[in-house]
Amino acid sequence: MQLVLSKSVIFTVVDKFRLSSKKYFKMKALSFAVGPKNCSTAGVDISKMCAAHQAVDKHVKDGMILGIGSGSTIVYSVQRLAQRMKDENLSVVCVPTSYQARQLIIDYKLTLGNLDTNPKIDCTIDGADEIETGTLTCIKGGGGCLTQEKIVASCSEKLIIVADGAKAVNHLGQKWKKGIPIEVIPMSCKPIQQKIEGKYGGEAILRMSADKAGPLVTDNGNFLLDWVFPETKYCWSSVHNYLKLIPGVVETGLFIDMTDECLVGDLQGNVRLLKKTEQQ
């Protein structure tokens, strides 16, 4: 179904929609096209919003345990989920992948769960920094939550990735130039840097905090290395396995054979479904 919104409707919707507010975007269409190009969307990312809304409408059902991912796209998913729970009186337990996700769940008055009480999750909706079409291998961890995101995803029957169209590429590194995040124990940081660069080349860069002097610290109290890899063809499962065997490496931002489908939105409000068609 394609719903075309007039300029006046767009303005009305956008005026009610703010990331910081607790008002919800009241719309049930799975996808829609926006009006004239000069319509102001006041900071609303139509591509992310459409993908996030469609994921919630398609996959969330009453009584399920739902993993809530991290990042800007997931804000739209949580807002849509909150509206559906209000309108349809759904019962959904939400398991967060990060402190940010936990706060979103609390802010929108959703039911907060955890892996102690809910070790089996029906579905997780999460974002990605880059998605390789065909294999659906993803780079995640730009926000620093890769380890908890991967733990929750590994406990899920389905992992649904939502993103804007710029994230879908033919091969990893085509657009995402910040490297593959690798969470490491702080004392092992320098040896791991040397081992990665010695094995594969490129540069493993210690991620620094934007708000204080010193390295960024993850929710788990660890550091992050961003491996900016050379442009060459990789077997990413082999790379991941090598990295995970280095003492001190906690987790990598390579999500391999984990994604069931990707929903990718564009600025016209269309949502494209990506399924796995190639082996890693």
C-alpha contacts under 8 A as a table, 3 or more apart, distances in Angstrom:
res1	aa1	res2	aa2	distance
1	M	29	A	7.45
1	M	30	L	7.19
1	M	31	S	7.02
1	M	32	F	7.95
2	Q	29	A	7.80
2	Q	31	S	6.07
2	Q	32	F	5.20
2	Q	33	A	7.07
3	L	29	A	6.95
3	L	31	S	6.91
3	L	32	F	4.60
3	L	33	A	6.31
4	V	32	F	5.75
4	V	33	A	4.98
4	V	34	V	6.15
4	V	35	G	6.93
5	L	9	V	5.94
5	L	10	I	6.24
5	L	32	F	7.41
5	L	33	A	6.59
5	L	34	V	5.55
5	L	35	G	5.74
6	S	9	V	5.22
6	S	10	I	6.23
6	S	34	V	7.31
6	S	35	G	5.30
7	K	10	I	5.09
7	K	11	F	6.32
7	K	34	V	7.86
7	K	35	G	5.36
7	K	36	P	6.78
7	K	39	C	6.26
8	S	11	F	5.22
8	S	12	T	6.28
9	V	12	T	5.02
9	V	13	V	6.12
10	I	13	V	5.20
10	I	14	V	6.03
10	I	34	V	7.26
10	I	35	G	7.35
10	I	39	C	7.51
10	I	41	T	7.42
11	F	14	V	5.14
11	F	15	D	5.98
11	F	39	C	7.74
11	F	40	S	7.26
11	F	41	T	7.34
12	T	15	D	5.29
12	T	16	K	6.64
13	V	16	K	5.37
13	V	17	F	6.36
13	V	25	F	7.00
13	V	26	K	7.83
14	V	17	F	4.90
14	V	18	R	7.58
14	V	41	T	6.11
14	V	42	A	6.58
14	V	44	V	7.21
15	D	18	R	7.64
15	D	42	A	7.95
16	K	23	K	6.84
16	K	24	Y	7.54
16	K	25	F	7.12
17	F	21	S	7.32
17	F	23	K	6.74
17	F	24	Y	6.65
17	F	25	F	5.98
17	F	44	V	7.72
18	R	21	S	5.22
18	R	22	K	7.99
18	R	23	K	7.64
18	R	44	V	7.75
19	L	22	K	7.99
19	L	75	V	7.40
22	K	107	D	7.62
22	K	108	Y	6.64
24	Y	79	Q	5.80
24	Y	80	R	6.99
24	Y	82	A	7.44
24	Y	83	Q	5.98
25	F	79	Q	7.04
25	F	80	R	6.81
25	F	83	Q	7.38
26	K	83	Q	7.10
28	K	57	D	8.00
29	A	32	F	6.79
30	L	50	C	7.27
30	L	53	H	6.91
30	L	54	Q	5.08
30	L	57	D	7.05
31	S	50	C	6.02
31	S	54	Q	7.05
31	S	269	G	5.91
31	S	270	N	5.70
31	S	271	V	6.45
32	F	50	C	7.69
32	F	268	Q	7.46
32	F	269	G	4.91
32	F	270	N	6.27
33	A	268	Q	5.00
33	A	269	G	4.65
33	A	270	N	6.70
34	V	268	Q	5.84
34	V	269	G	6.42
35	G	39	C	6.62
36	P	39	C	5.63
41	T	44	V	5.34
41	T	45	D	7.55
41	T	46	I	7.90
44	V	49	M	7.58
45	D	48	K	5.56
45	D	49	M	6.04
45	D	267	L	7.72
46	I	49	M	5.06
46	I	50	C	6.00
46	I	265	G	7.71
46	I	266	D	7.15
46	I	267	L	5.58
46	I	268	Q	7.42
46	I	269	G	6.03
47	S	50	C	5.51
47	S	51	A	6.44
47	S	163	A	7.60
47	S	164	D	5.19
47	S	165	G	7.27
47	S	264	V	7.53
47	S	265	G	4.24
47	S	266	D	4.28
47	S	267	L	4.87
47	S	268	Q	7.31
47	S	269	G	5.87
47	S	270	N	7.56
47	S	271	V	7.82
48	K	51	A	5.35
48	K	52	A	6.03
48	K	73	T	5.41
48	K	76	Y	7.48
48	K	162	V	7.30
48	K	163	A	5.65
48	K	164	D	5.10
48	K	264	V	7.73
48	K	265	G	5.92
48	K	266	D	7.65
49	M	52	A	5.13
49	M	53	H	5.99
49	M	73	T	6.81
49	M	76	Y	5.47
49	M	77	S	7.54
49	M	265	G	7.79
50	C	53	H	5.20
50	C	54	Q	6.08
50	C	265	G	5.95
50	C	269	G	5.95
50	C	270	N	7.23
50	C	271	V	6.65
51	A	54	Q	5.25
51	A	55	A	6.24
51	A	162	V	5.61
51	A	163	A	6.45
51	A	164	D	7.36
51	A	263	L	5.47
51	A	264	V	5.68
51	A	265	G	4.97
51	A	271	V	5.84
52	A	55	A	5.25
52	A	56	V	6.52
52	A	73	T	6.44
52	A	74	I	6.68
52	A	76	Y	5.78
52	A	77	S	4.74
52	A	80	R	7.92
52	A	162	V	5.78
52	A	163	A	7.60
52	A	263	L	7.82
53	H	56	V	5.27
53	H	57	D	6.15
53	H	76	Y	6.78
53	H	77	S	5.65
53	H	80	R	5.83
54	Q	57	D	5.01
54	Q	58	K	5.84
54	Q	263	L	7.80
54	Q	271	V	7.86
55	A	58	K	5.25
55	A	59	H	5.84
55	A	60	V	7.68
55	A	77	S	7.51
55	A	125	I	7.29
55	A	160	I	7.28
55	A	162	V	7.18
55	A	263	L	7.02
56	V	59	H	5.50
56	V	60	V	5.23
56	V	77	S	6.28
56	V	80	R	6.87
56	V	81	L	6.30
57	D	60	V	6.16
59	H	123	C	7.60
60	V	64	M	7.23
60	V	66	L	7.67
60	V	123	C	7.87
61	K	64	M	6.00
61	K	90	L	7.52
61	K	92	V	7.73
62	D	90	L	5.02
62	D	91	S	5.34
62	D	92	V	6.20
63	G	90	L	7.14
63	G	91	S	5.05
63	G	92	V	5.35
63	G	93	V	7.65
64	M	91	S	7.32
64	M	92	V	5.32
64	M	93	V	6.61
64	M	121	I	7.83
64	M	122	D	6.10
64	M	123	C	7.96
65	I	92	V	5.96
65	I	93	V	4.88
65	I	94	C	6.10
65	I	95	V	7.31
65	I	118	N	7.38
65	I	120	K	7.75
65	I	121	I	5.14
65	I	122	D	5.34
65	I	123	C	6.92
66	L	92	V	6.82
66	L	93	V	6.03
66	L	94	C	4.88
66	L	95	V	6.07
66	L	121	I	6.05
66	L	122	D	6.05
66	L	123	C	5.21
66	L	124	T	5.52
66	L	125	I	7.65
67	G	94	C	5.71
67	G	95	V	4.69
67	G	96	P	5.94
67	G	97	T	7.16
67	G	121	I	6.65
67	G	122	D	7.92
67	G	123	C	6.07
67	G	124	T	3.99
67	G	125	I	6.20
67	G	152	V	6.58
67	G	153	A	7.53
67	G	156	S	7.61
68	I	74	I	7.45
68	I	78	V	7.86
68	I	94	C	6.25
68	I	95	V	5.85
68	I	96	P	4.87
68	I	97	T	6.16
68	I	101	A	6.28
68	I	124	T	6.00
68	I	125	I	5.77
68	I	126	D	6.53
69	G	74	I	6.24
69	G	96	P	6.42
69	G	97	T	5.34
69	G	98	S	7.44
69	G	101	A	6.32
69	G	124	T	7.02
69	G	125	I	5.81
69	G	126	D	4.14
69	G	127	G	6.68
69	G	149	E	6.51
70	S	73	T	7.86
70	S	74	I	5.90
70	S	97	T	6.51
70	S	98	S	6.55
70	S	100	Q	6.67
70	S	101	A	5.61
70	S	126	D	6.30
70	S	127	G	6.73
70	S	143	G	7.67
70	S	145	C	7.26
70	S	149	E	7.72
71	G	74	I	5.61
71	G	75	V	7.09
71	G	126	D	7.91
71	G	127	G	6.48
71	G	143	G	6.72
72	S	75	V	5.56
72	S	76	Y	7.59
73	T	76	Y	5.69
73	T	77	S	6.96
73	T	126	D	7.98
73	T	127	G	6.28
73	T	162	V	7.02
73	T	163	A	6.62
74	I	77	S	4.84
74	I	78	V	6.20
74	I	125	I	7.58
74	I	126	D	6.38
74	I	127	G	6.63
74	I	162	V	7.95
75	V	78	V	5.26
75	V	79	Q	6.28
75	V	104	L	7.40
76	Y	79	Q	5.09
76	Y	80	R	6.19
77	S	80	R	5.16
77	S	81	L	6.02
77	S	125	I	7.96
78	V	81	L	4.94
78	V	82	A	6.05
78	V	104	L	7.18
78	V	105	I	7.31
78	V	108	Y	7.63
79	Q	82	A	5.16
79	Q	83	Q	6.34
79	Q	108	Y	7.43
80	R	83	Q	5.12
80	R	84	R	6.23
81	L	84	R	5.11
81	L	85	M	6.08
82	A	85	M	5.15
82	A	86	K	6.20
82	A	108	Y	6.40
82	A	109	K	7.83
82	A	110	L	6.87
83	Q	86	K	5.10
83	Q	87	D	6.08
84	R	87	D	5.06
84	R	88	E	5.58
84	R	89	N	7.40
84	R	90	L	7.08
85	M	88	E	5.38
85	M	89	N	4.93
85	M	90	L	4.57
85	M	91	S	7.04
85	M	92	V	7.89
86	K	89	N	5.43
86	K	90	L	7.34
92	V	110	L	7.82
92	V	111	T	6.69
93	V	110	L	7.51
93	V	111	T	5.05
93	V	112	L	6.00
93	V	113	G	5.75
94	C	105	I	7.12
94	C	110	L	7.11
94	C	111	T	5.87
94	C	112	L	5.15
94	C	113	G	5.38
94	C	114	N	7.77
95	V	102	R	7.79
95	V	112	L	6.27
95	V	113	G	4.81
95	V	114	N	5.11
95	V	115	L	7.11
95	V	118	N	7.88
95	V	152	V	7.84
96	P	99	Y	7.45
96	P	101	A	5.11
96	P	102	R	5.14
96	P	105	I	7.69
96	P	112	L	7.81
96	P	113	G	7.57
96	P	114	N	7.18
96	P	152	V	7.94
97	T	101	A	6.11
97	T	102	R	7.45
97	T	145	C	7.13
97	T	148	Q	5.11
97	T	149	E	4.86
97	T	152	V	6.36
98	S	101	A	5.14
98	S	102	R	6.20
98	S	145	C	6.06
98	S	148	Q	6.44
98	S	149	E	7.31
98	S	219	D	7.13
99	Y	102	R	4.97
99	Y	103	Q	6.21
99	Y	219	D	7.14
100	Q	103	Q	5.21
100	Q	104	L	6.32
101	A	104	L	5.05
101	A	105	I	6.28
102	R	105	I	5.20
102	R	106	I	6.33
102	R	112	L	7.50
103	Q	106	I	5.04
103	Q	107	D	5.89
104	L	107	D	5.03
104	L	108	Y	6.15
105	I	108	Y	5.47
105	I	109	K	6.19
105	I	110	L	5.20
105	I	111	T	7.11
105	I	112	L	6.43
106	I	109	K	4.98
106	I	110	L	6.08
106	I	111	T	7.70
106	I	112	L	7.05
107	D	110	L	7.78
113	G	117	T	6.99
113	G	118	N	6.76
114	N	117	T	5.81
114	N	118	N	5.77
114	N	119	P	7.56
115	L	118	N	4.66
115	L	119	P	4.43
115	L	120	K	7.59
115	L	152	V	7.90
116	D	119	P	5.98
118	N	121	I	6.71
119	P	155	C	6.55
120	K	155	C	5.52
120	K	156	S	6.29
120	K	157	E	7.87
121	I	124	T	7.30
121	I	152	V	7.80
121	I	155	C	5.76
121	I	156	S	4.46
121	I	157	E	6.34
122	D	156	S	5.50
122	D	157	E	5.10
122	D	158	K	6.56
123	C	156	S	5.38
123	C	157	E	5.68
123	C	158	K	4.67
123	C	159	L	5.93
123	C	160	I	7.39
124	T	152	V	7.50
124	T	153	A	6.27
124	T	156	S	6.26
124	T	158	K	6.28
124	T	159	L	4.96
124	T	160	I	6.10
125	I	159	L	6.15
125	I	160	I	4.87
125	I	161	I	5.93
125	I	162	V	7.12
126	D	159	L	7.47
126	D	160	I	6.37
126	D	161	I	5.08
126	D	162	V	6.19
127	G	140	K	7.77
127	G	161	I	5.22
127	G	162	V	5.07
127	G	163	A	5.83
128	A	131	I	6.81
128	A	138	C	6.40
128	A	139	I	6.23
128	A	140	K	5.07
128	A	141	G	7.84
128	A	161	I	6.71
128	A	162	V	7.27
128	A	163	A	6.59
128	A	167	K	7.42
129	D	138	C	7.27
129	D	139	I	5.52
129	D	140	K	5.33
129	D	141	G	7.42
129	D	142	G	6.49
129	D	167	K	6.25
129	D	176	W	6.97
130	E	138	C	5.58
130	E	139	I	5.20
130	E	140	K	7.22
130	E	167	K	4.57
130	E	168	A	6.09
130	E	169	V	7.12
130	E	172	L	6.81
130	E	173	G	7.84
130	E	175	K	7.71
130	E	176	W	6.35
131	I	136	L	5.83
131	I	137	T	5.93
131	I	138	C	4.55
131	I	139	I	6.68
131	I	167	K	5.76
131	I	168	A	4.76
131	I	169	V	6.07
131	I	172	L	7.08
132	E	135	T	6.05
132	E	136	L	5.06
132	E	137	T	5.31
132	E	138	C	6.25
132	E	168	A	6.05
132	E	169	V	5.23
132	E	170	N	5.55
132	E	171	H	5.29
132	E	172	L	5.84
133	T	136	L	5.31
133	T	137	T	7.65
133	T	168	A	6.23
133	T	169	V	6.00
133	T	170	N	5.68
133	T	171	H	7.47
133	T	274	L	7.16
133	T	276	K	7.49
134	G	170	N	7.93
134	G	274	L	8.00
134	G	275	K	7.17
134	G	276	K	5.20
134	G	277	T	4.80
134	G	278	E	4.90
134	G	279	Q	7.75
135	T	257	D	7.59
135	T	276	K	5.26
135	T	277	T	6.27
135	T	278	E	4.88
135	T	279	Q	5.70
135	T	280	Q	5.61
136	L	256	I	7.54
136	L	257	D	7.36
136	L	259	T	6.27
136	L	261	E	7.65
136	L	262	C	7.66
136	L	274	L	7.88
136	L	275	K	7.25
136	L	276	K	5.73
137	T	254	L	7.09
137	T	255	F	5.65
137	T	256	I	4.87
137	T	257	D	6.61
137	T	258	M	7.77
137	T	259	T	7.36
137	T	280	Q	7.51
138	C	172	L	7.82
138	C	253	G	7.82
138	C	254	L	5.90
138	C	255	F	5.04
138	C	256	I	6.78
139	I	172	L	7.60
139	I	180	I	6.41
139	I	181	P	7.95
139	I	253	G	5.39
139	I	254	L	5.05
139	I	255	F	6.34
140	K	146	L	6.05
140	K	180	I	7.64
140	K	181	P	7.27
140	K	253	G	4.80
140	K	254	L	6.57
140	K	255	F	7.16
141	G	144	G	4.72
141	G	145	C	5.48
141	G	146	L	4.45
141	G	180	I	7.76
141	G	181	P	5.64
141	G	253	G	5.46
142	G	145	C	7.76
142	G	181	P	6.89
143	G	146	L	7.86
144	G	181	P	7.69
144	G	218	T	6.04
144	G	224	L	7.38
145	C	148	Q	5.88
145	C	149	E	6.04
145	C	218	T	6.97
145	C	219	D	7.18
146	L	149	E	5.01
146	L	150	K	5.99
146	L	181	P	7.80
146	L	183	E	7.76
146	L	251	E	7.38
146	L	252	T	7.16
146	L	253	G	5.70
147	T	150	K	5.20
147	T	151	I	6.23
147	T	183	E	7.38
147	T	250	V	7.53
147	T	251	E	5.76
147	T	252	T	7.49
147	T	253	G	7.83
148	Q	151	I	5.01
148	Q	152	V	6.20
149	E	152	V	5.37
149	E	153	A	6.08
150	K	153	A	4.93
150	K	154	S	5.97
150	K	255	F	7.51
151	I	154	S	5.17
151	I	155	C	6.55
152	V	155	C	5.23
152	V	156	S	6.56
153	A	156	S	5.16
153	A	158	K	7.76
153	A	159	L	6.11
153	A	258	M	7.42
154	S	258	M	7.49
156	S	159	L	6.57
158	K	259	T	7.31
158	K	260	D	5.97
159	L	258	M	6.67
159	L	259	T	5.06
159	L	260	D	5.49
159	L	261	E	7.13
160	I	259	T	6.28
160	I	260	D	6.03
160	I	261	E	5.35
160	I	262	C	5.81
160	I	263	L	7.51
161	I	259	T	6.94
161	I	261	E	6.43
161	I	262	C	4.60
161	I	263	L	6.25
162	V	262	C	5.77
162	V	263	L	4.91
162	V	264	V	5.96
163	A	167	K	6.44
163	A	262	C	7.63
163	A	263	L	6.52
163	A	264	V	5.04
163	A	265	G	6.47
164	D	167	K	5.96
164	D	168	A	7.90
164	D	264	V	5.23
164	D	265	G	4.85
164	D	266	D	6.04
165	G	168	A	5.77
165	G	264	V	5.33
165	G	265	G	5.53
165	G	266	D	5.51
166	A	169	V	7.54
166	A	175	K	7.91
167	K	175	K	7.61
167	K	176	W	8.00
168	A	264	V	7.64
169	V	172	L	6.80
169	V	174	Q	6.44
169	V	175	K	7.38
170	N	174	Q	7.31
171	H	174	Q	5.92
172	L	175	K	7.69
172	L	176	W	7.41
173	G	176	W	5.01
173	G	177	K	5.92
173	G	179	G	7.39
173	G	231	E	7.47
174	Q	177	K	7.52
176	W	179	G	6.95
177	K	228	V	6.93
178	K	226	D	6.73
178	K	227	W	7.73
178	K	228	V	6.18
179	G	226	D	5.05
179	G	227	W	4.70
179	G	228	V	3.97
179	G	229	F	6.44
180	I	225	L	7.97
180	I	226	D	5.26
180	I	227	W	5.02
180	I	228	V	6.56
180	I	229	F	7.82
180	I	252	T	7.33
180	I	253	G	5.80
180	I	254	L	7.09
181	P	224	L	6.32
181	P	225	L	5.69
181	P	226	D	4.44
181	P	227	W	6.39
181	P	252	T	6.08
181	P	253	G	5.07
182	I	224	L	5.50
182	I	225	L	5.07
182	I	226	D	6.18
182	I	227	W	7.38
182	I	249	V	7.11
182	I	250	V	7.54
182	I	251	E	5.94
182	I	252	T	4.43
182	I	253	G	6.03
183	E	222	N	6.55
183	E	223	F	5.82
183	E	224	L	4.57
183	E	225	L	6.42
183	E	249	V	6.17
183	E	250	V	5.38
183	E	251	E	5.36
183	E	252	T	6.31
184	V	188	S	6.80
184	V	189	C	6.33
184	V	222	N	5.89
184	V	223	F	5.40
184	V	224	L	6.01
184	V	225	L	7.24
184	V	248	G	5.53
184	V	249	V	4.54
184	V	250	V	5.25
184	V	251	E	7.31
185	I	188	S	5.57
185	I	189	C	6.67
185	I	222	N	5.32
185	I	223	F	6.38
185	I	248	G	5.12
185	I	249	V	6.53
185	I	250	V	6.86
186	P	189	C	5.43
186	P	222	N	5.75
186	P	223	F	5.55
187	M	190	K	7.70
187	M	248	G	7.93
188	S	191	P	5.72
188	S	192	I	6.13
188	S	247	P	7.62
188	S	248	G	5.39
188	S	249	V	7.94
189	C	192	I	5.35
189	C	193	Q	6.24
189	C	206	L	7.93
189	C	223	F	7.56
189	C	225	L	7.75
189	C	248	G	7.69
190	K	193	Q	5.09
190	K	194	Q	6.43
191	P	194	Q	5.21
191	P	195	K	6.22
192	I	195	K	5.06
192	I	196	I	6.12
192	I	246	I	7.10
192	I	248	G	7.50
192	I	249	V	7.63
193	Q	196	I	5.43
193	Q	197	E	6.21
193	Q	203	E	7.83
193	Q	204	A	5.40
193	Q	205	I	7.60
193	Q	225	L	7.63
194	Q	197	E	5.29
194	Q	198	G	5.84
195	K	198	G	5.07
195	K	199	K	6.04
196	I	199	K	5.23
196	I	200	Y	5.95
196	I	201	G	7.03
196	I	204	A	6.99
196	I	227	W	7.96
196	I	243	L	7.58
197	E	200	Y	5.42
197	E	201	G	4.32
197	E	202	G	5.81
197	E	203	E	5.94
197	E	204	A	6.64
198	G	201	G	5.83
200	Y	229	F	7.42
200	Y	230	P	7.86
201	G	229	F	6.77
201	G	230	P	6.62
202	G	227	W	7.07
202	G	228	V	5.64
202	G	229	F	4.63
202	G	230	P	5.25
203	E	226	D	7.98
203	E	227	W	5.64
203	E	228	V	5.28
203	E	229	F	6.62
204	A	225	L	5.71
204	A	226	D	5.39
204	A	227	W	4.06
204	A	228	V	6.17
205	I	225	L	5.22
205	I	226	D	5.07
205	I	227	W	6.20
205	I	228	V	7.59
206	L	215	P	6.91
206	L	223	F	7.48
206	L	224	L	6.02
206	L	225	L	4.58
206	L	226	D	6.45
207	R	215	P	5.81
207	R	216	L	5.89
207	R	223	F	7.43
207	R	224	L	5.59
207	R	225	L	5.84
207	R	226	D	6.58
208	M	213	A	7.69
208	M	214	G	5.80
208	M	215	P	3.99
208	M	216	L	4.90
209	S	212	K	5.66
209	S	213	A	6.60
209	S	214	G	6.07
209	S	215	P	5.19
209	S	216	L	4.17
209	S	217	V	7.65
210	A	213	A	7.88
210	A	216	L	7.74
215	P	223	F	6.75
216	L	223	F	6.25
216	L	224	L	7.04
217	V	220	N	7.72
217	V	221	G	5.53
217	V	222	N	5.43
217	V	223	F	5.28
217	V	224	L	7.47
218	T	221	G	5.15
218	T	222	N	5.26
218	T	223	F	6.29
218	T	224	L	7.48
219	D	222	N	7.53
234	Y	239	V	7.42
235	C	238	S	5.49
235	C	239	V	6.44
235	C	280	Q	7.15
236	W	239	V	4.91
236	W	240	H	5.99
236	W	254	L	7.65
236	W	256	I	7.70
236	W	280	Q	7.19
237	S	240	H	5.10
237	S	241	N	6.14
237	S	256	I	6.77
237	S	280	Q	7.02
238	S	241	N	5.12
238	S	242	Y	6.17
239	V	242	Y	5.22
239	V	243	L	6.22
240	H	243	L	5.21
240	H	244	K	6.12
240	H	252	T	6.84
240	H	254	L	6.72
241	N	244	K	5.20
241	N	245	L	6.40
242	Y	245	L	5.36
242	Y	246	I	6.89
243	L	246	I	5.49
243	L	249	V	6.91
243	L	252	T	7.45
244	K	247	P	7.77
244	K	249	V	5.82
244	K	250	V	7.11
244	K	251	E	6.50
244	K	252	T	7.24
245	L	249	V	7.39
246	I	249	V	5.78
249	V	252	T	7.77
255	F	258	M	6.10
255	F	259	T	7.64
256	I	259	T	7.52
256	I	280	Q	7.45
257	D	280	Q	7.48
259	T	262	C	7.39
260	D	275	K	6.88
260	D	276	K	7.28
261	E	273	L	7.00
261	E	274	L	5.71
261	E	275	K	5.02
261	E	276	K	7.12
262	C	273	L	5.88
262	C	274	L	4.95
262	C	275	K	6.68
263	L	271	V	6.27
263	L	272	R	5.70
263	L	273	L	4.90
263	L	274	L	6.36
264	V	271	V	5.40
264	V	272	R	5.06
264	V	273	L	6.49
264	V	274	L	7.53
265	G	269	G	6.40
265	G	270	N	5.62
265	G	271	V	4.30
265	G	272	R	6.24
266	D	269	G	5.54
266	D	270	N	5.58
266	D	271	V	6.57
267	L	270	N	7.42
276	K	279	Q	7.93
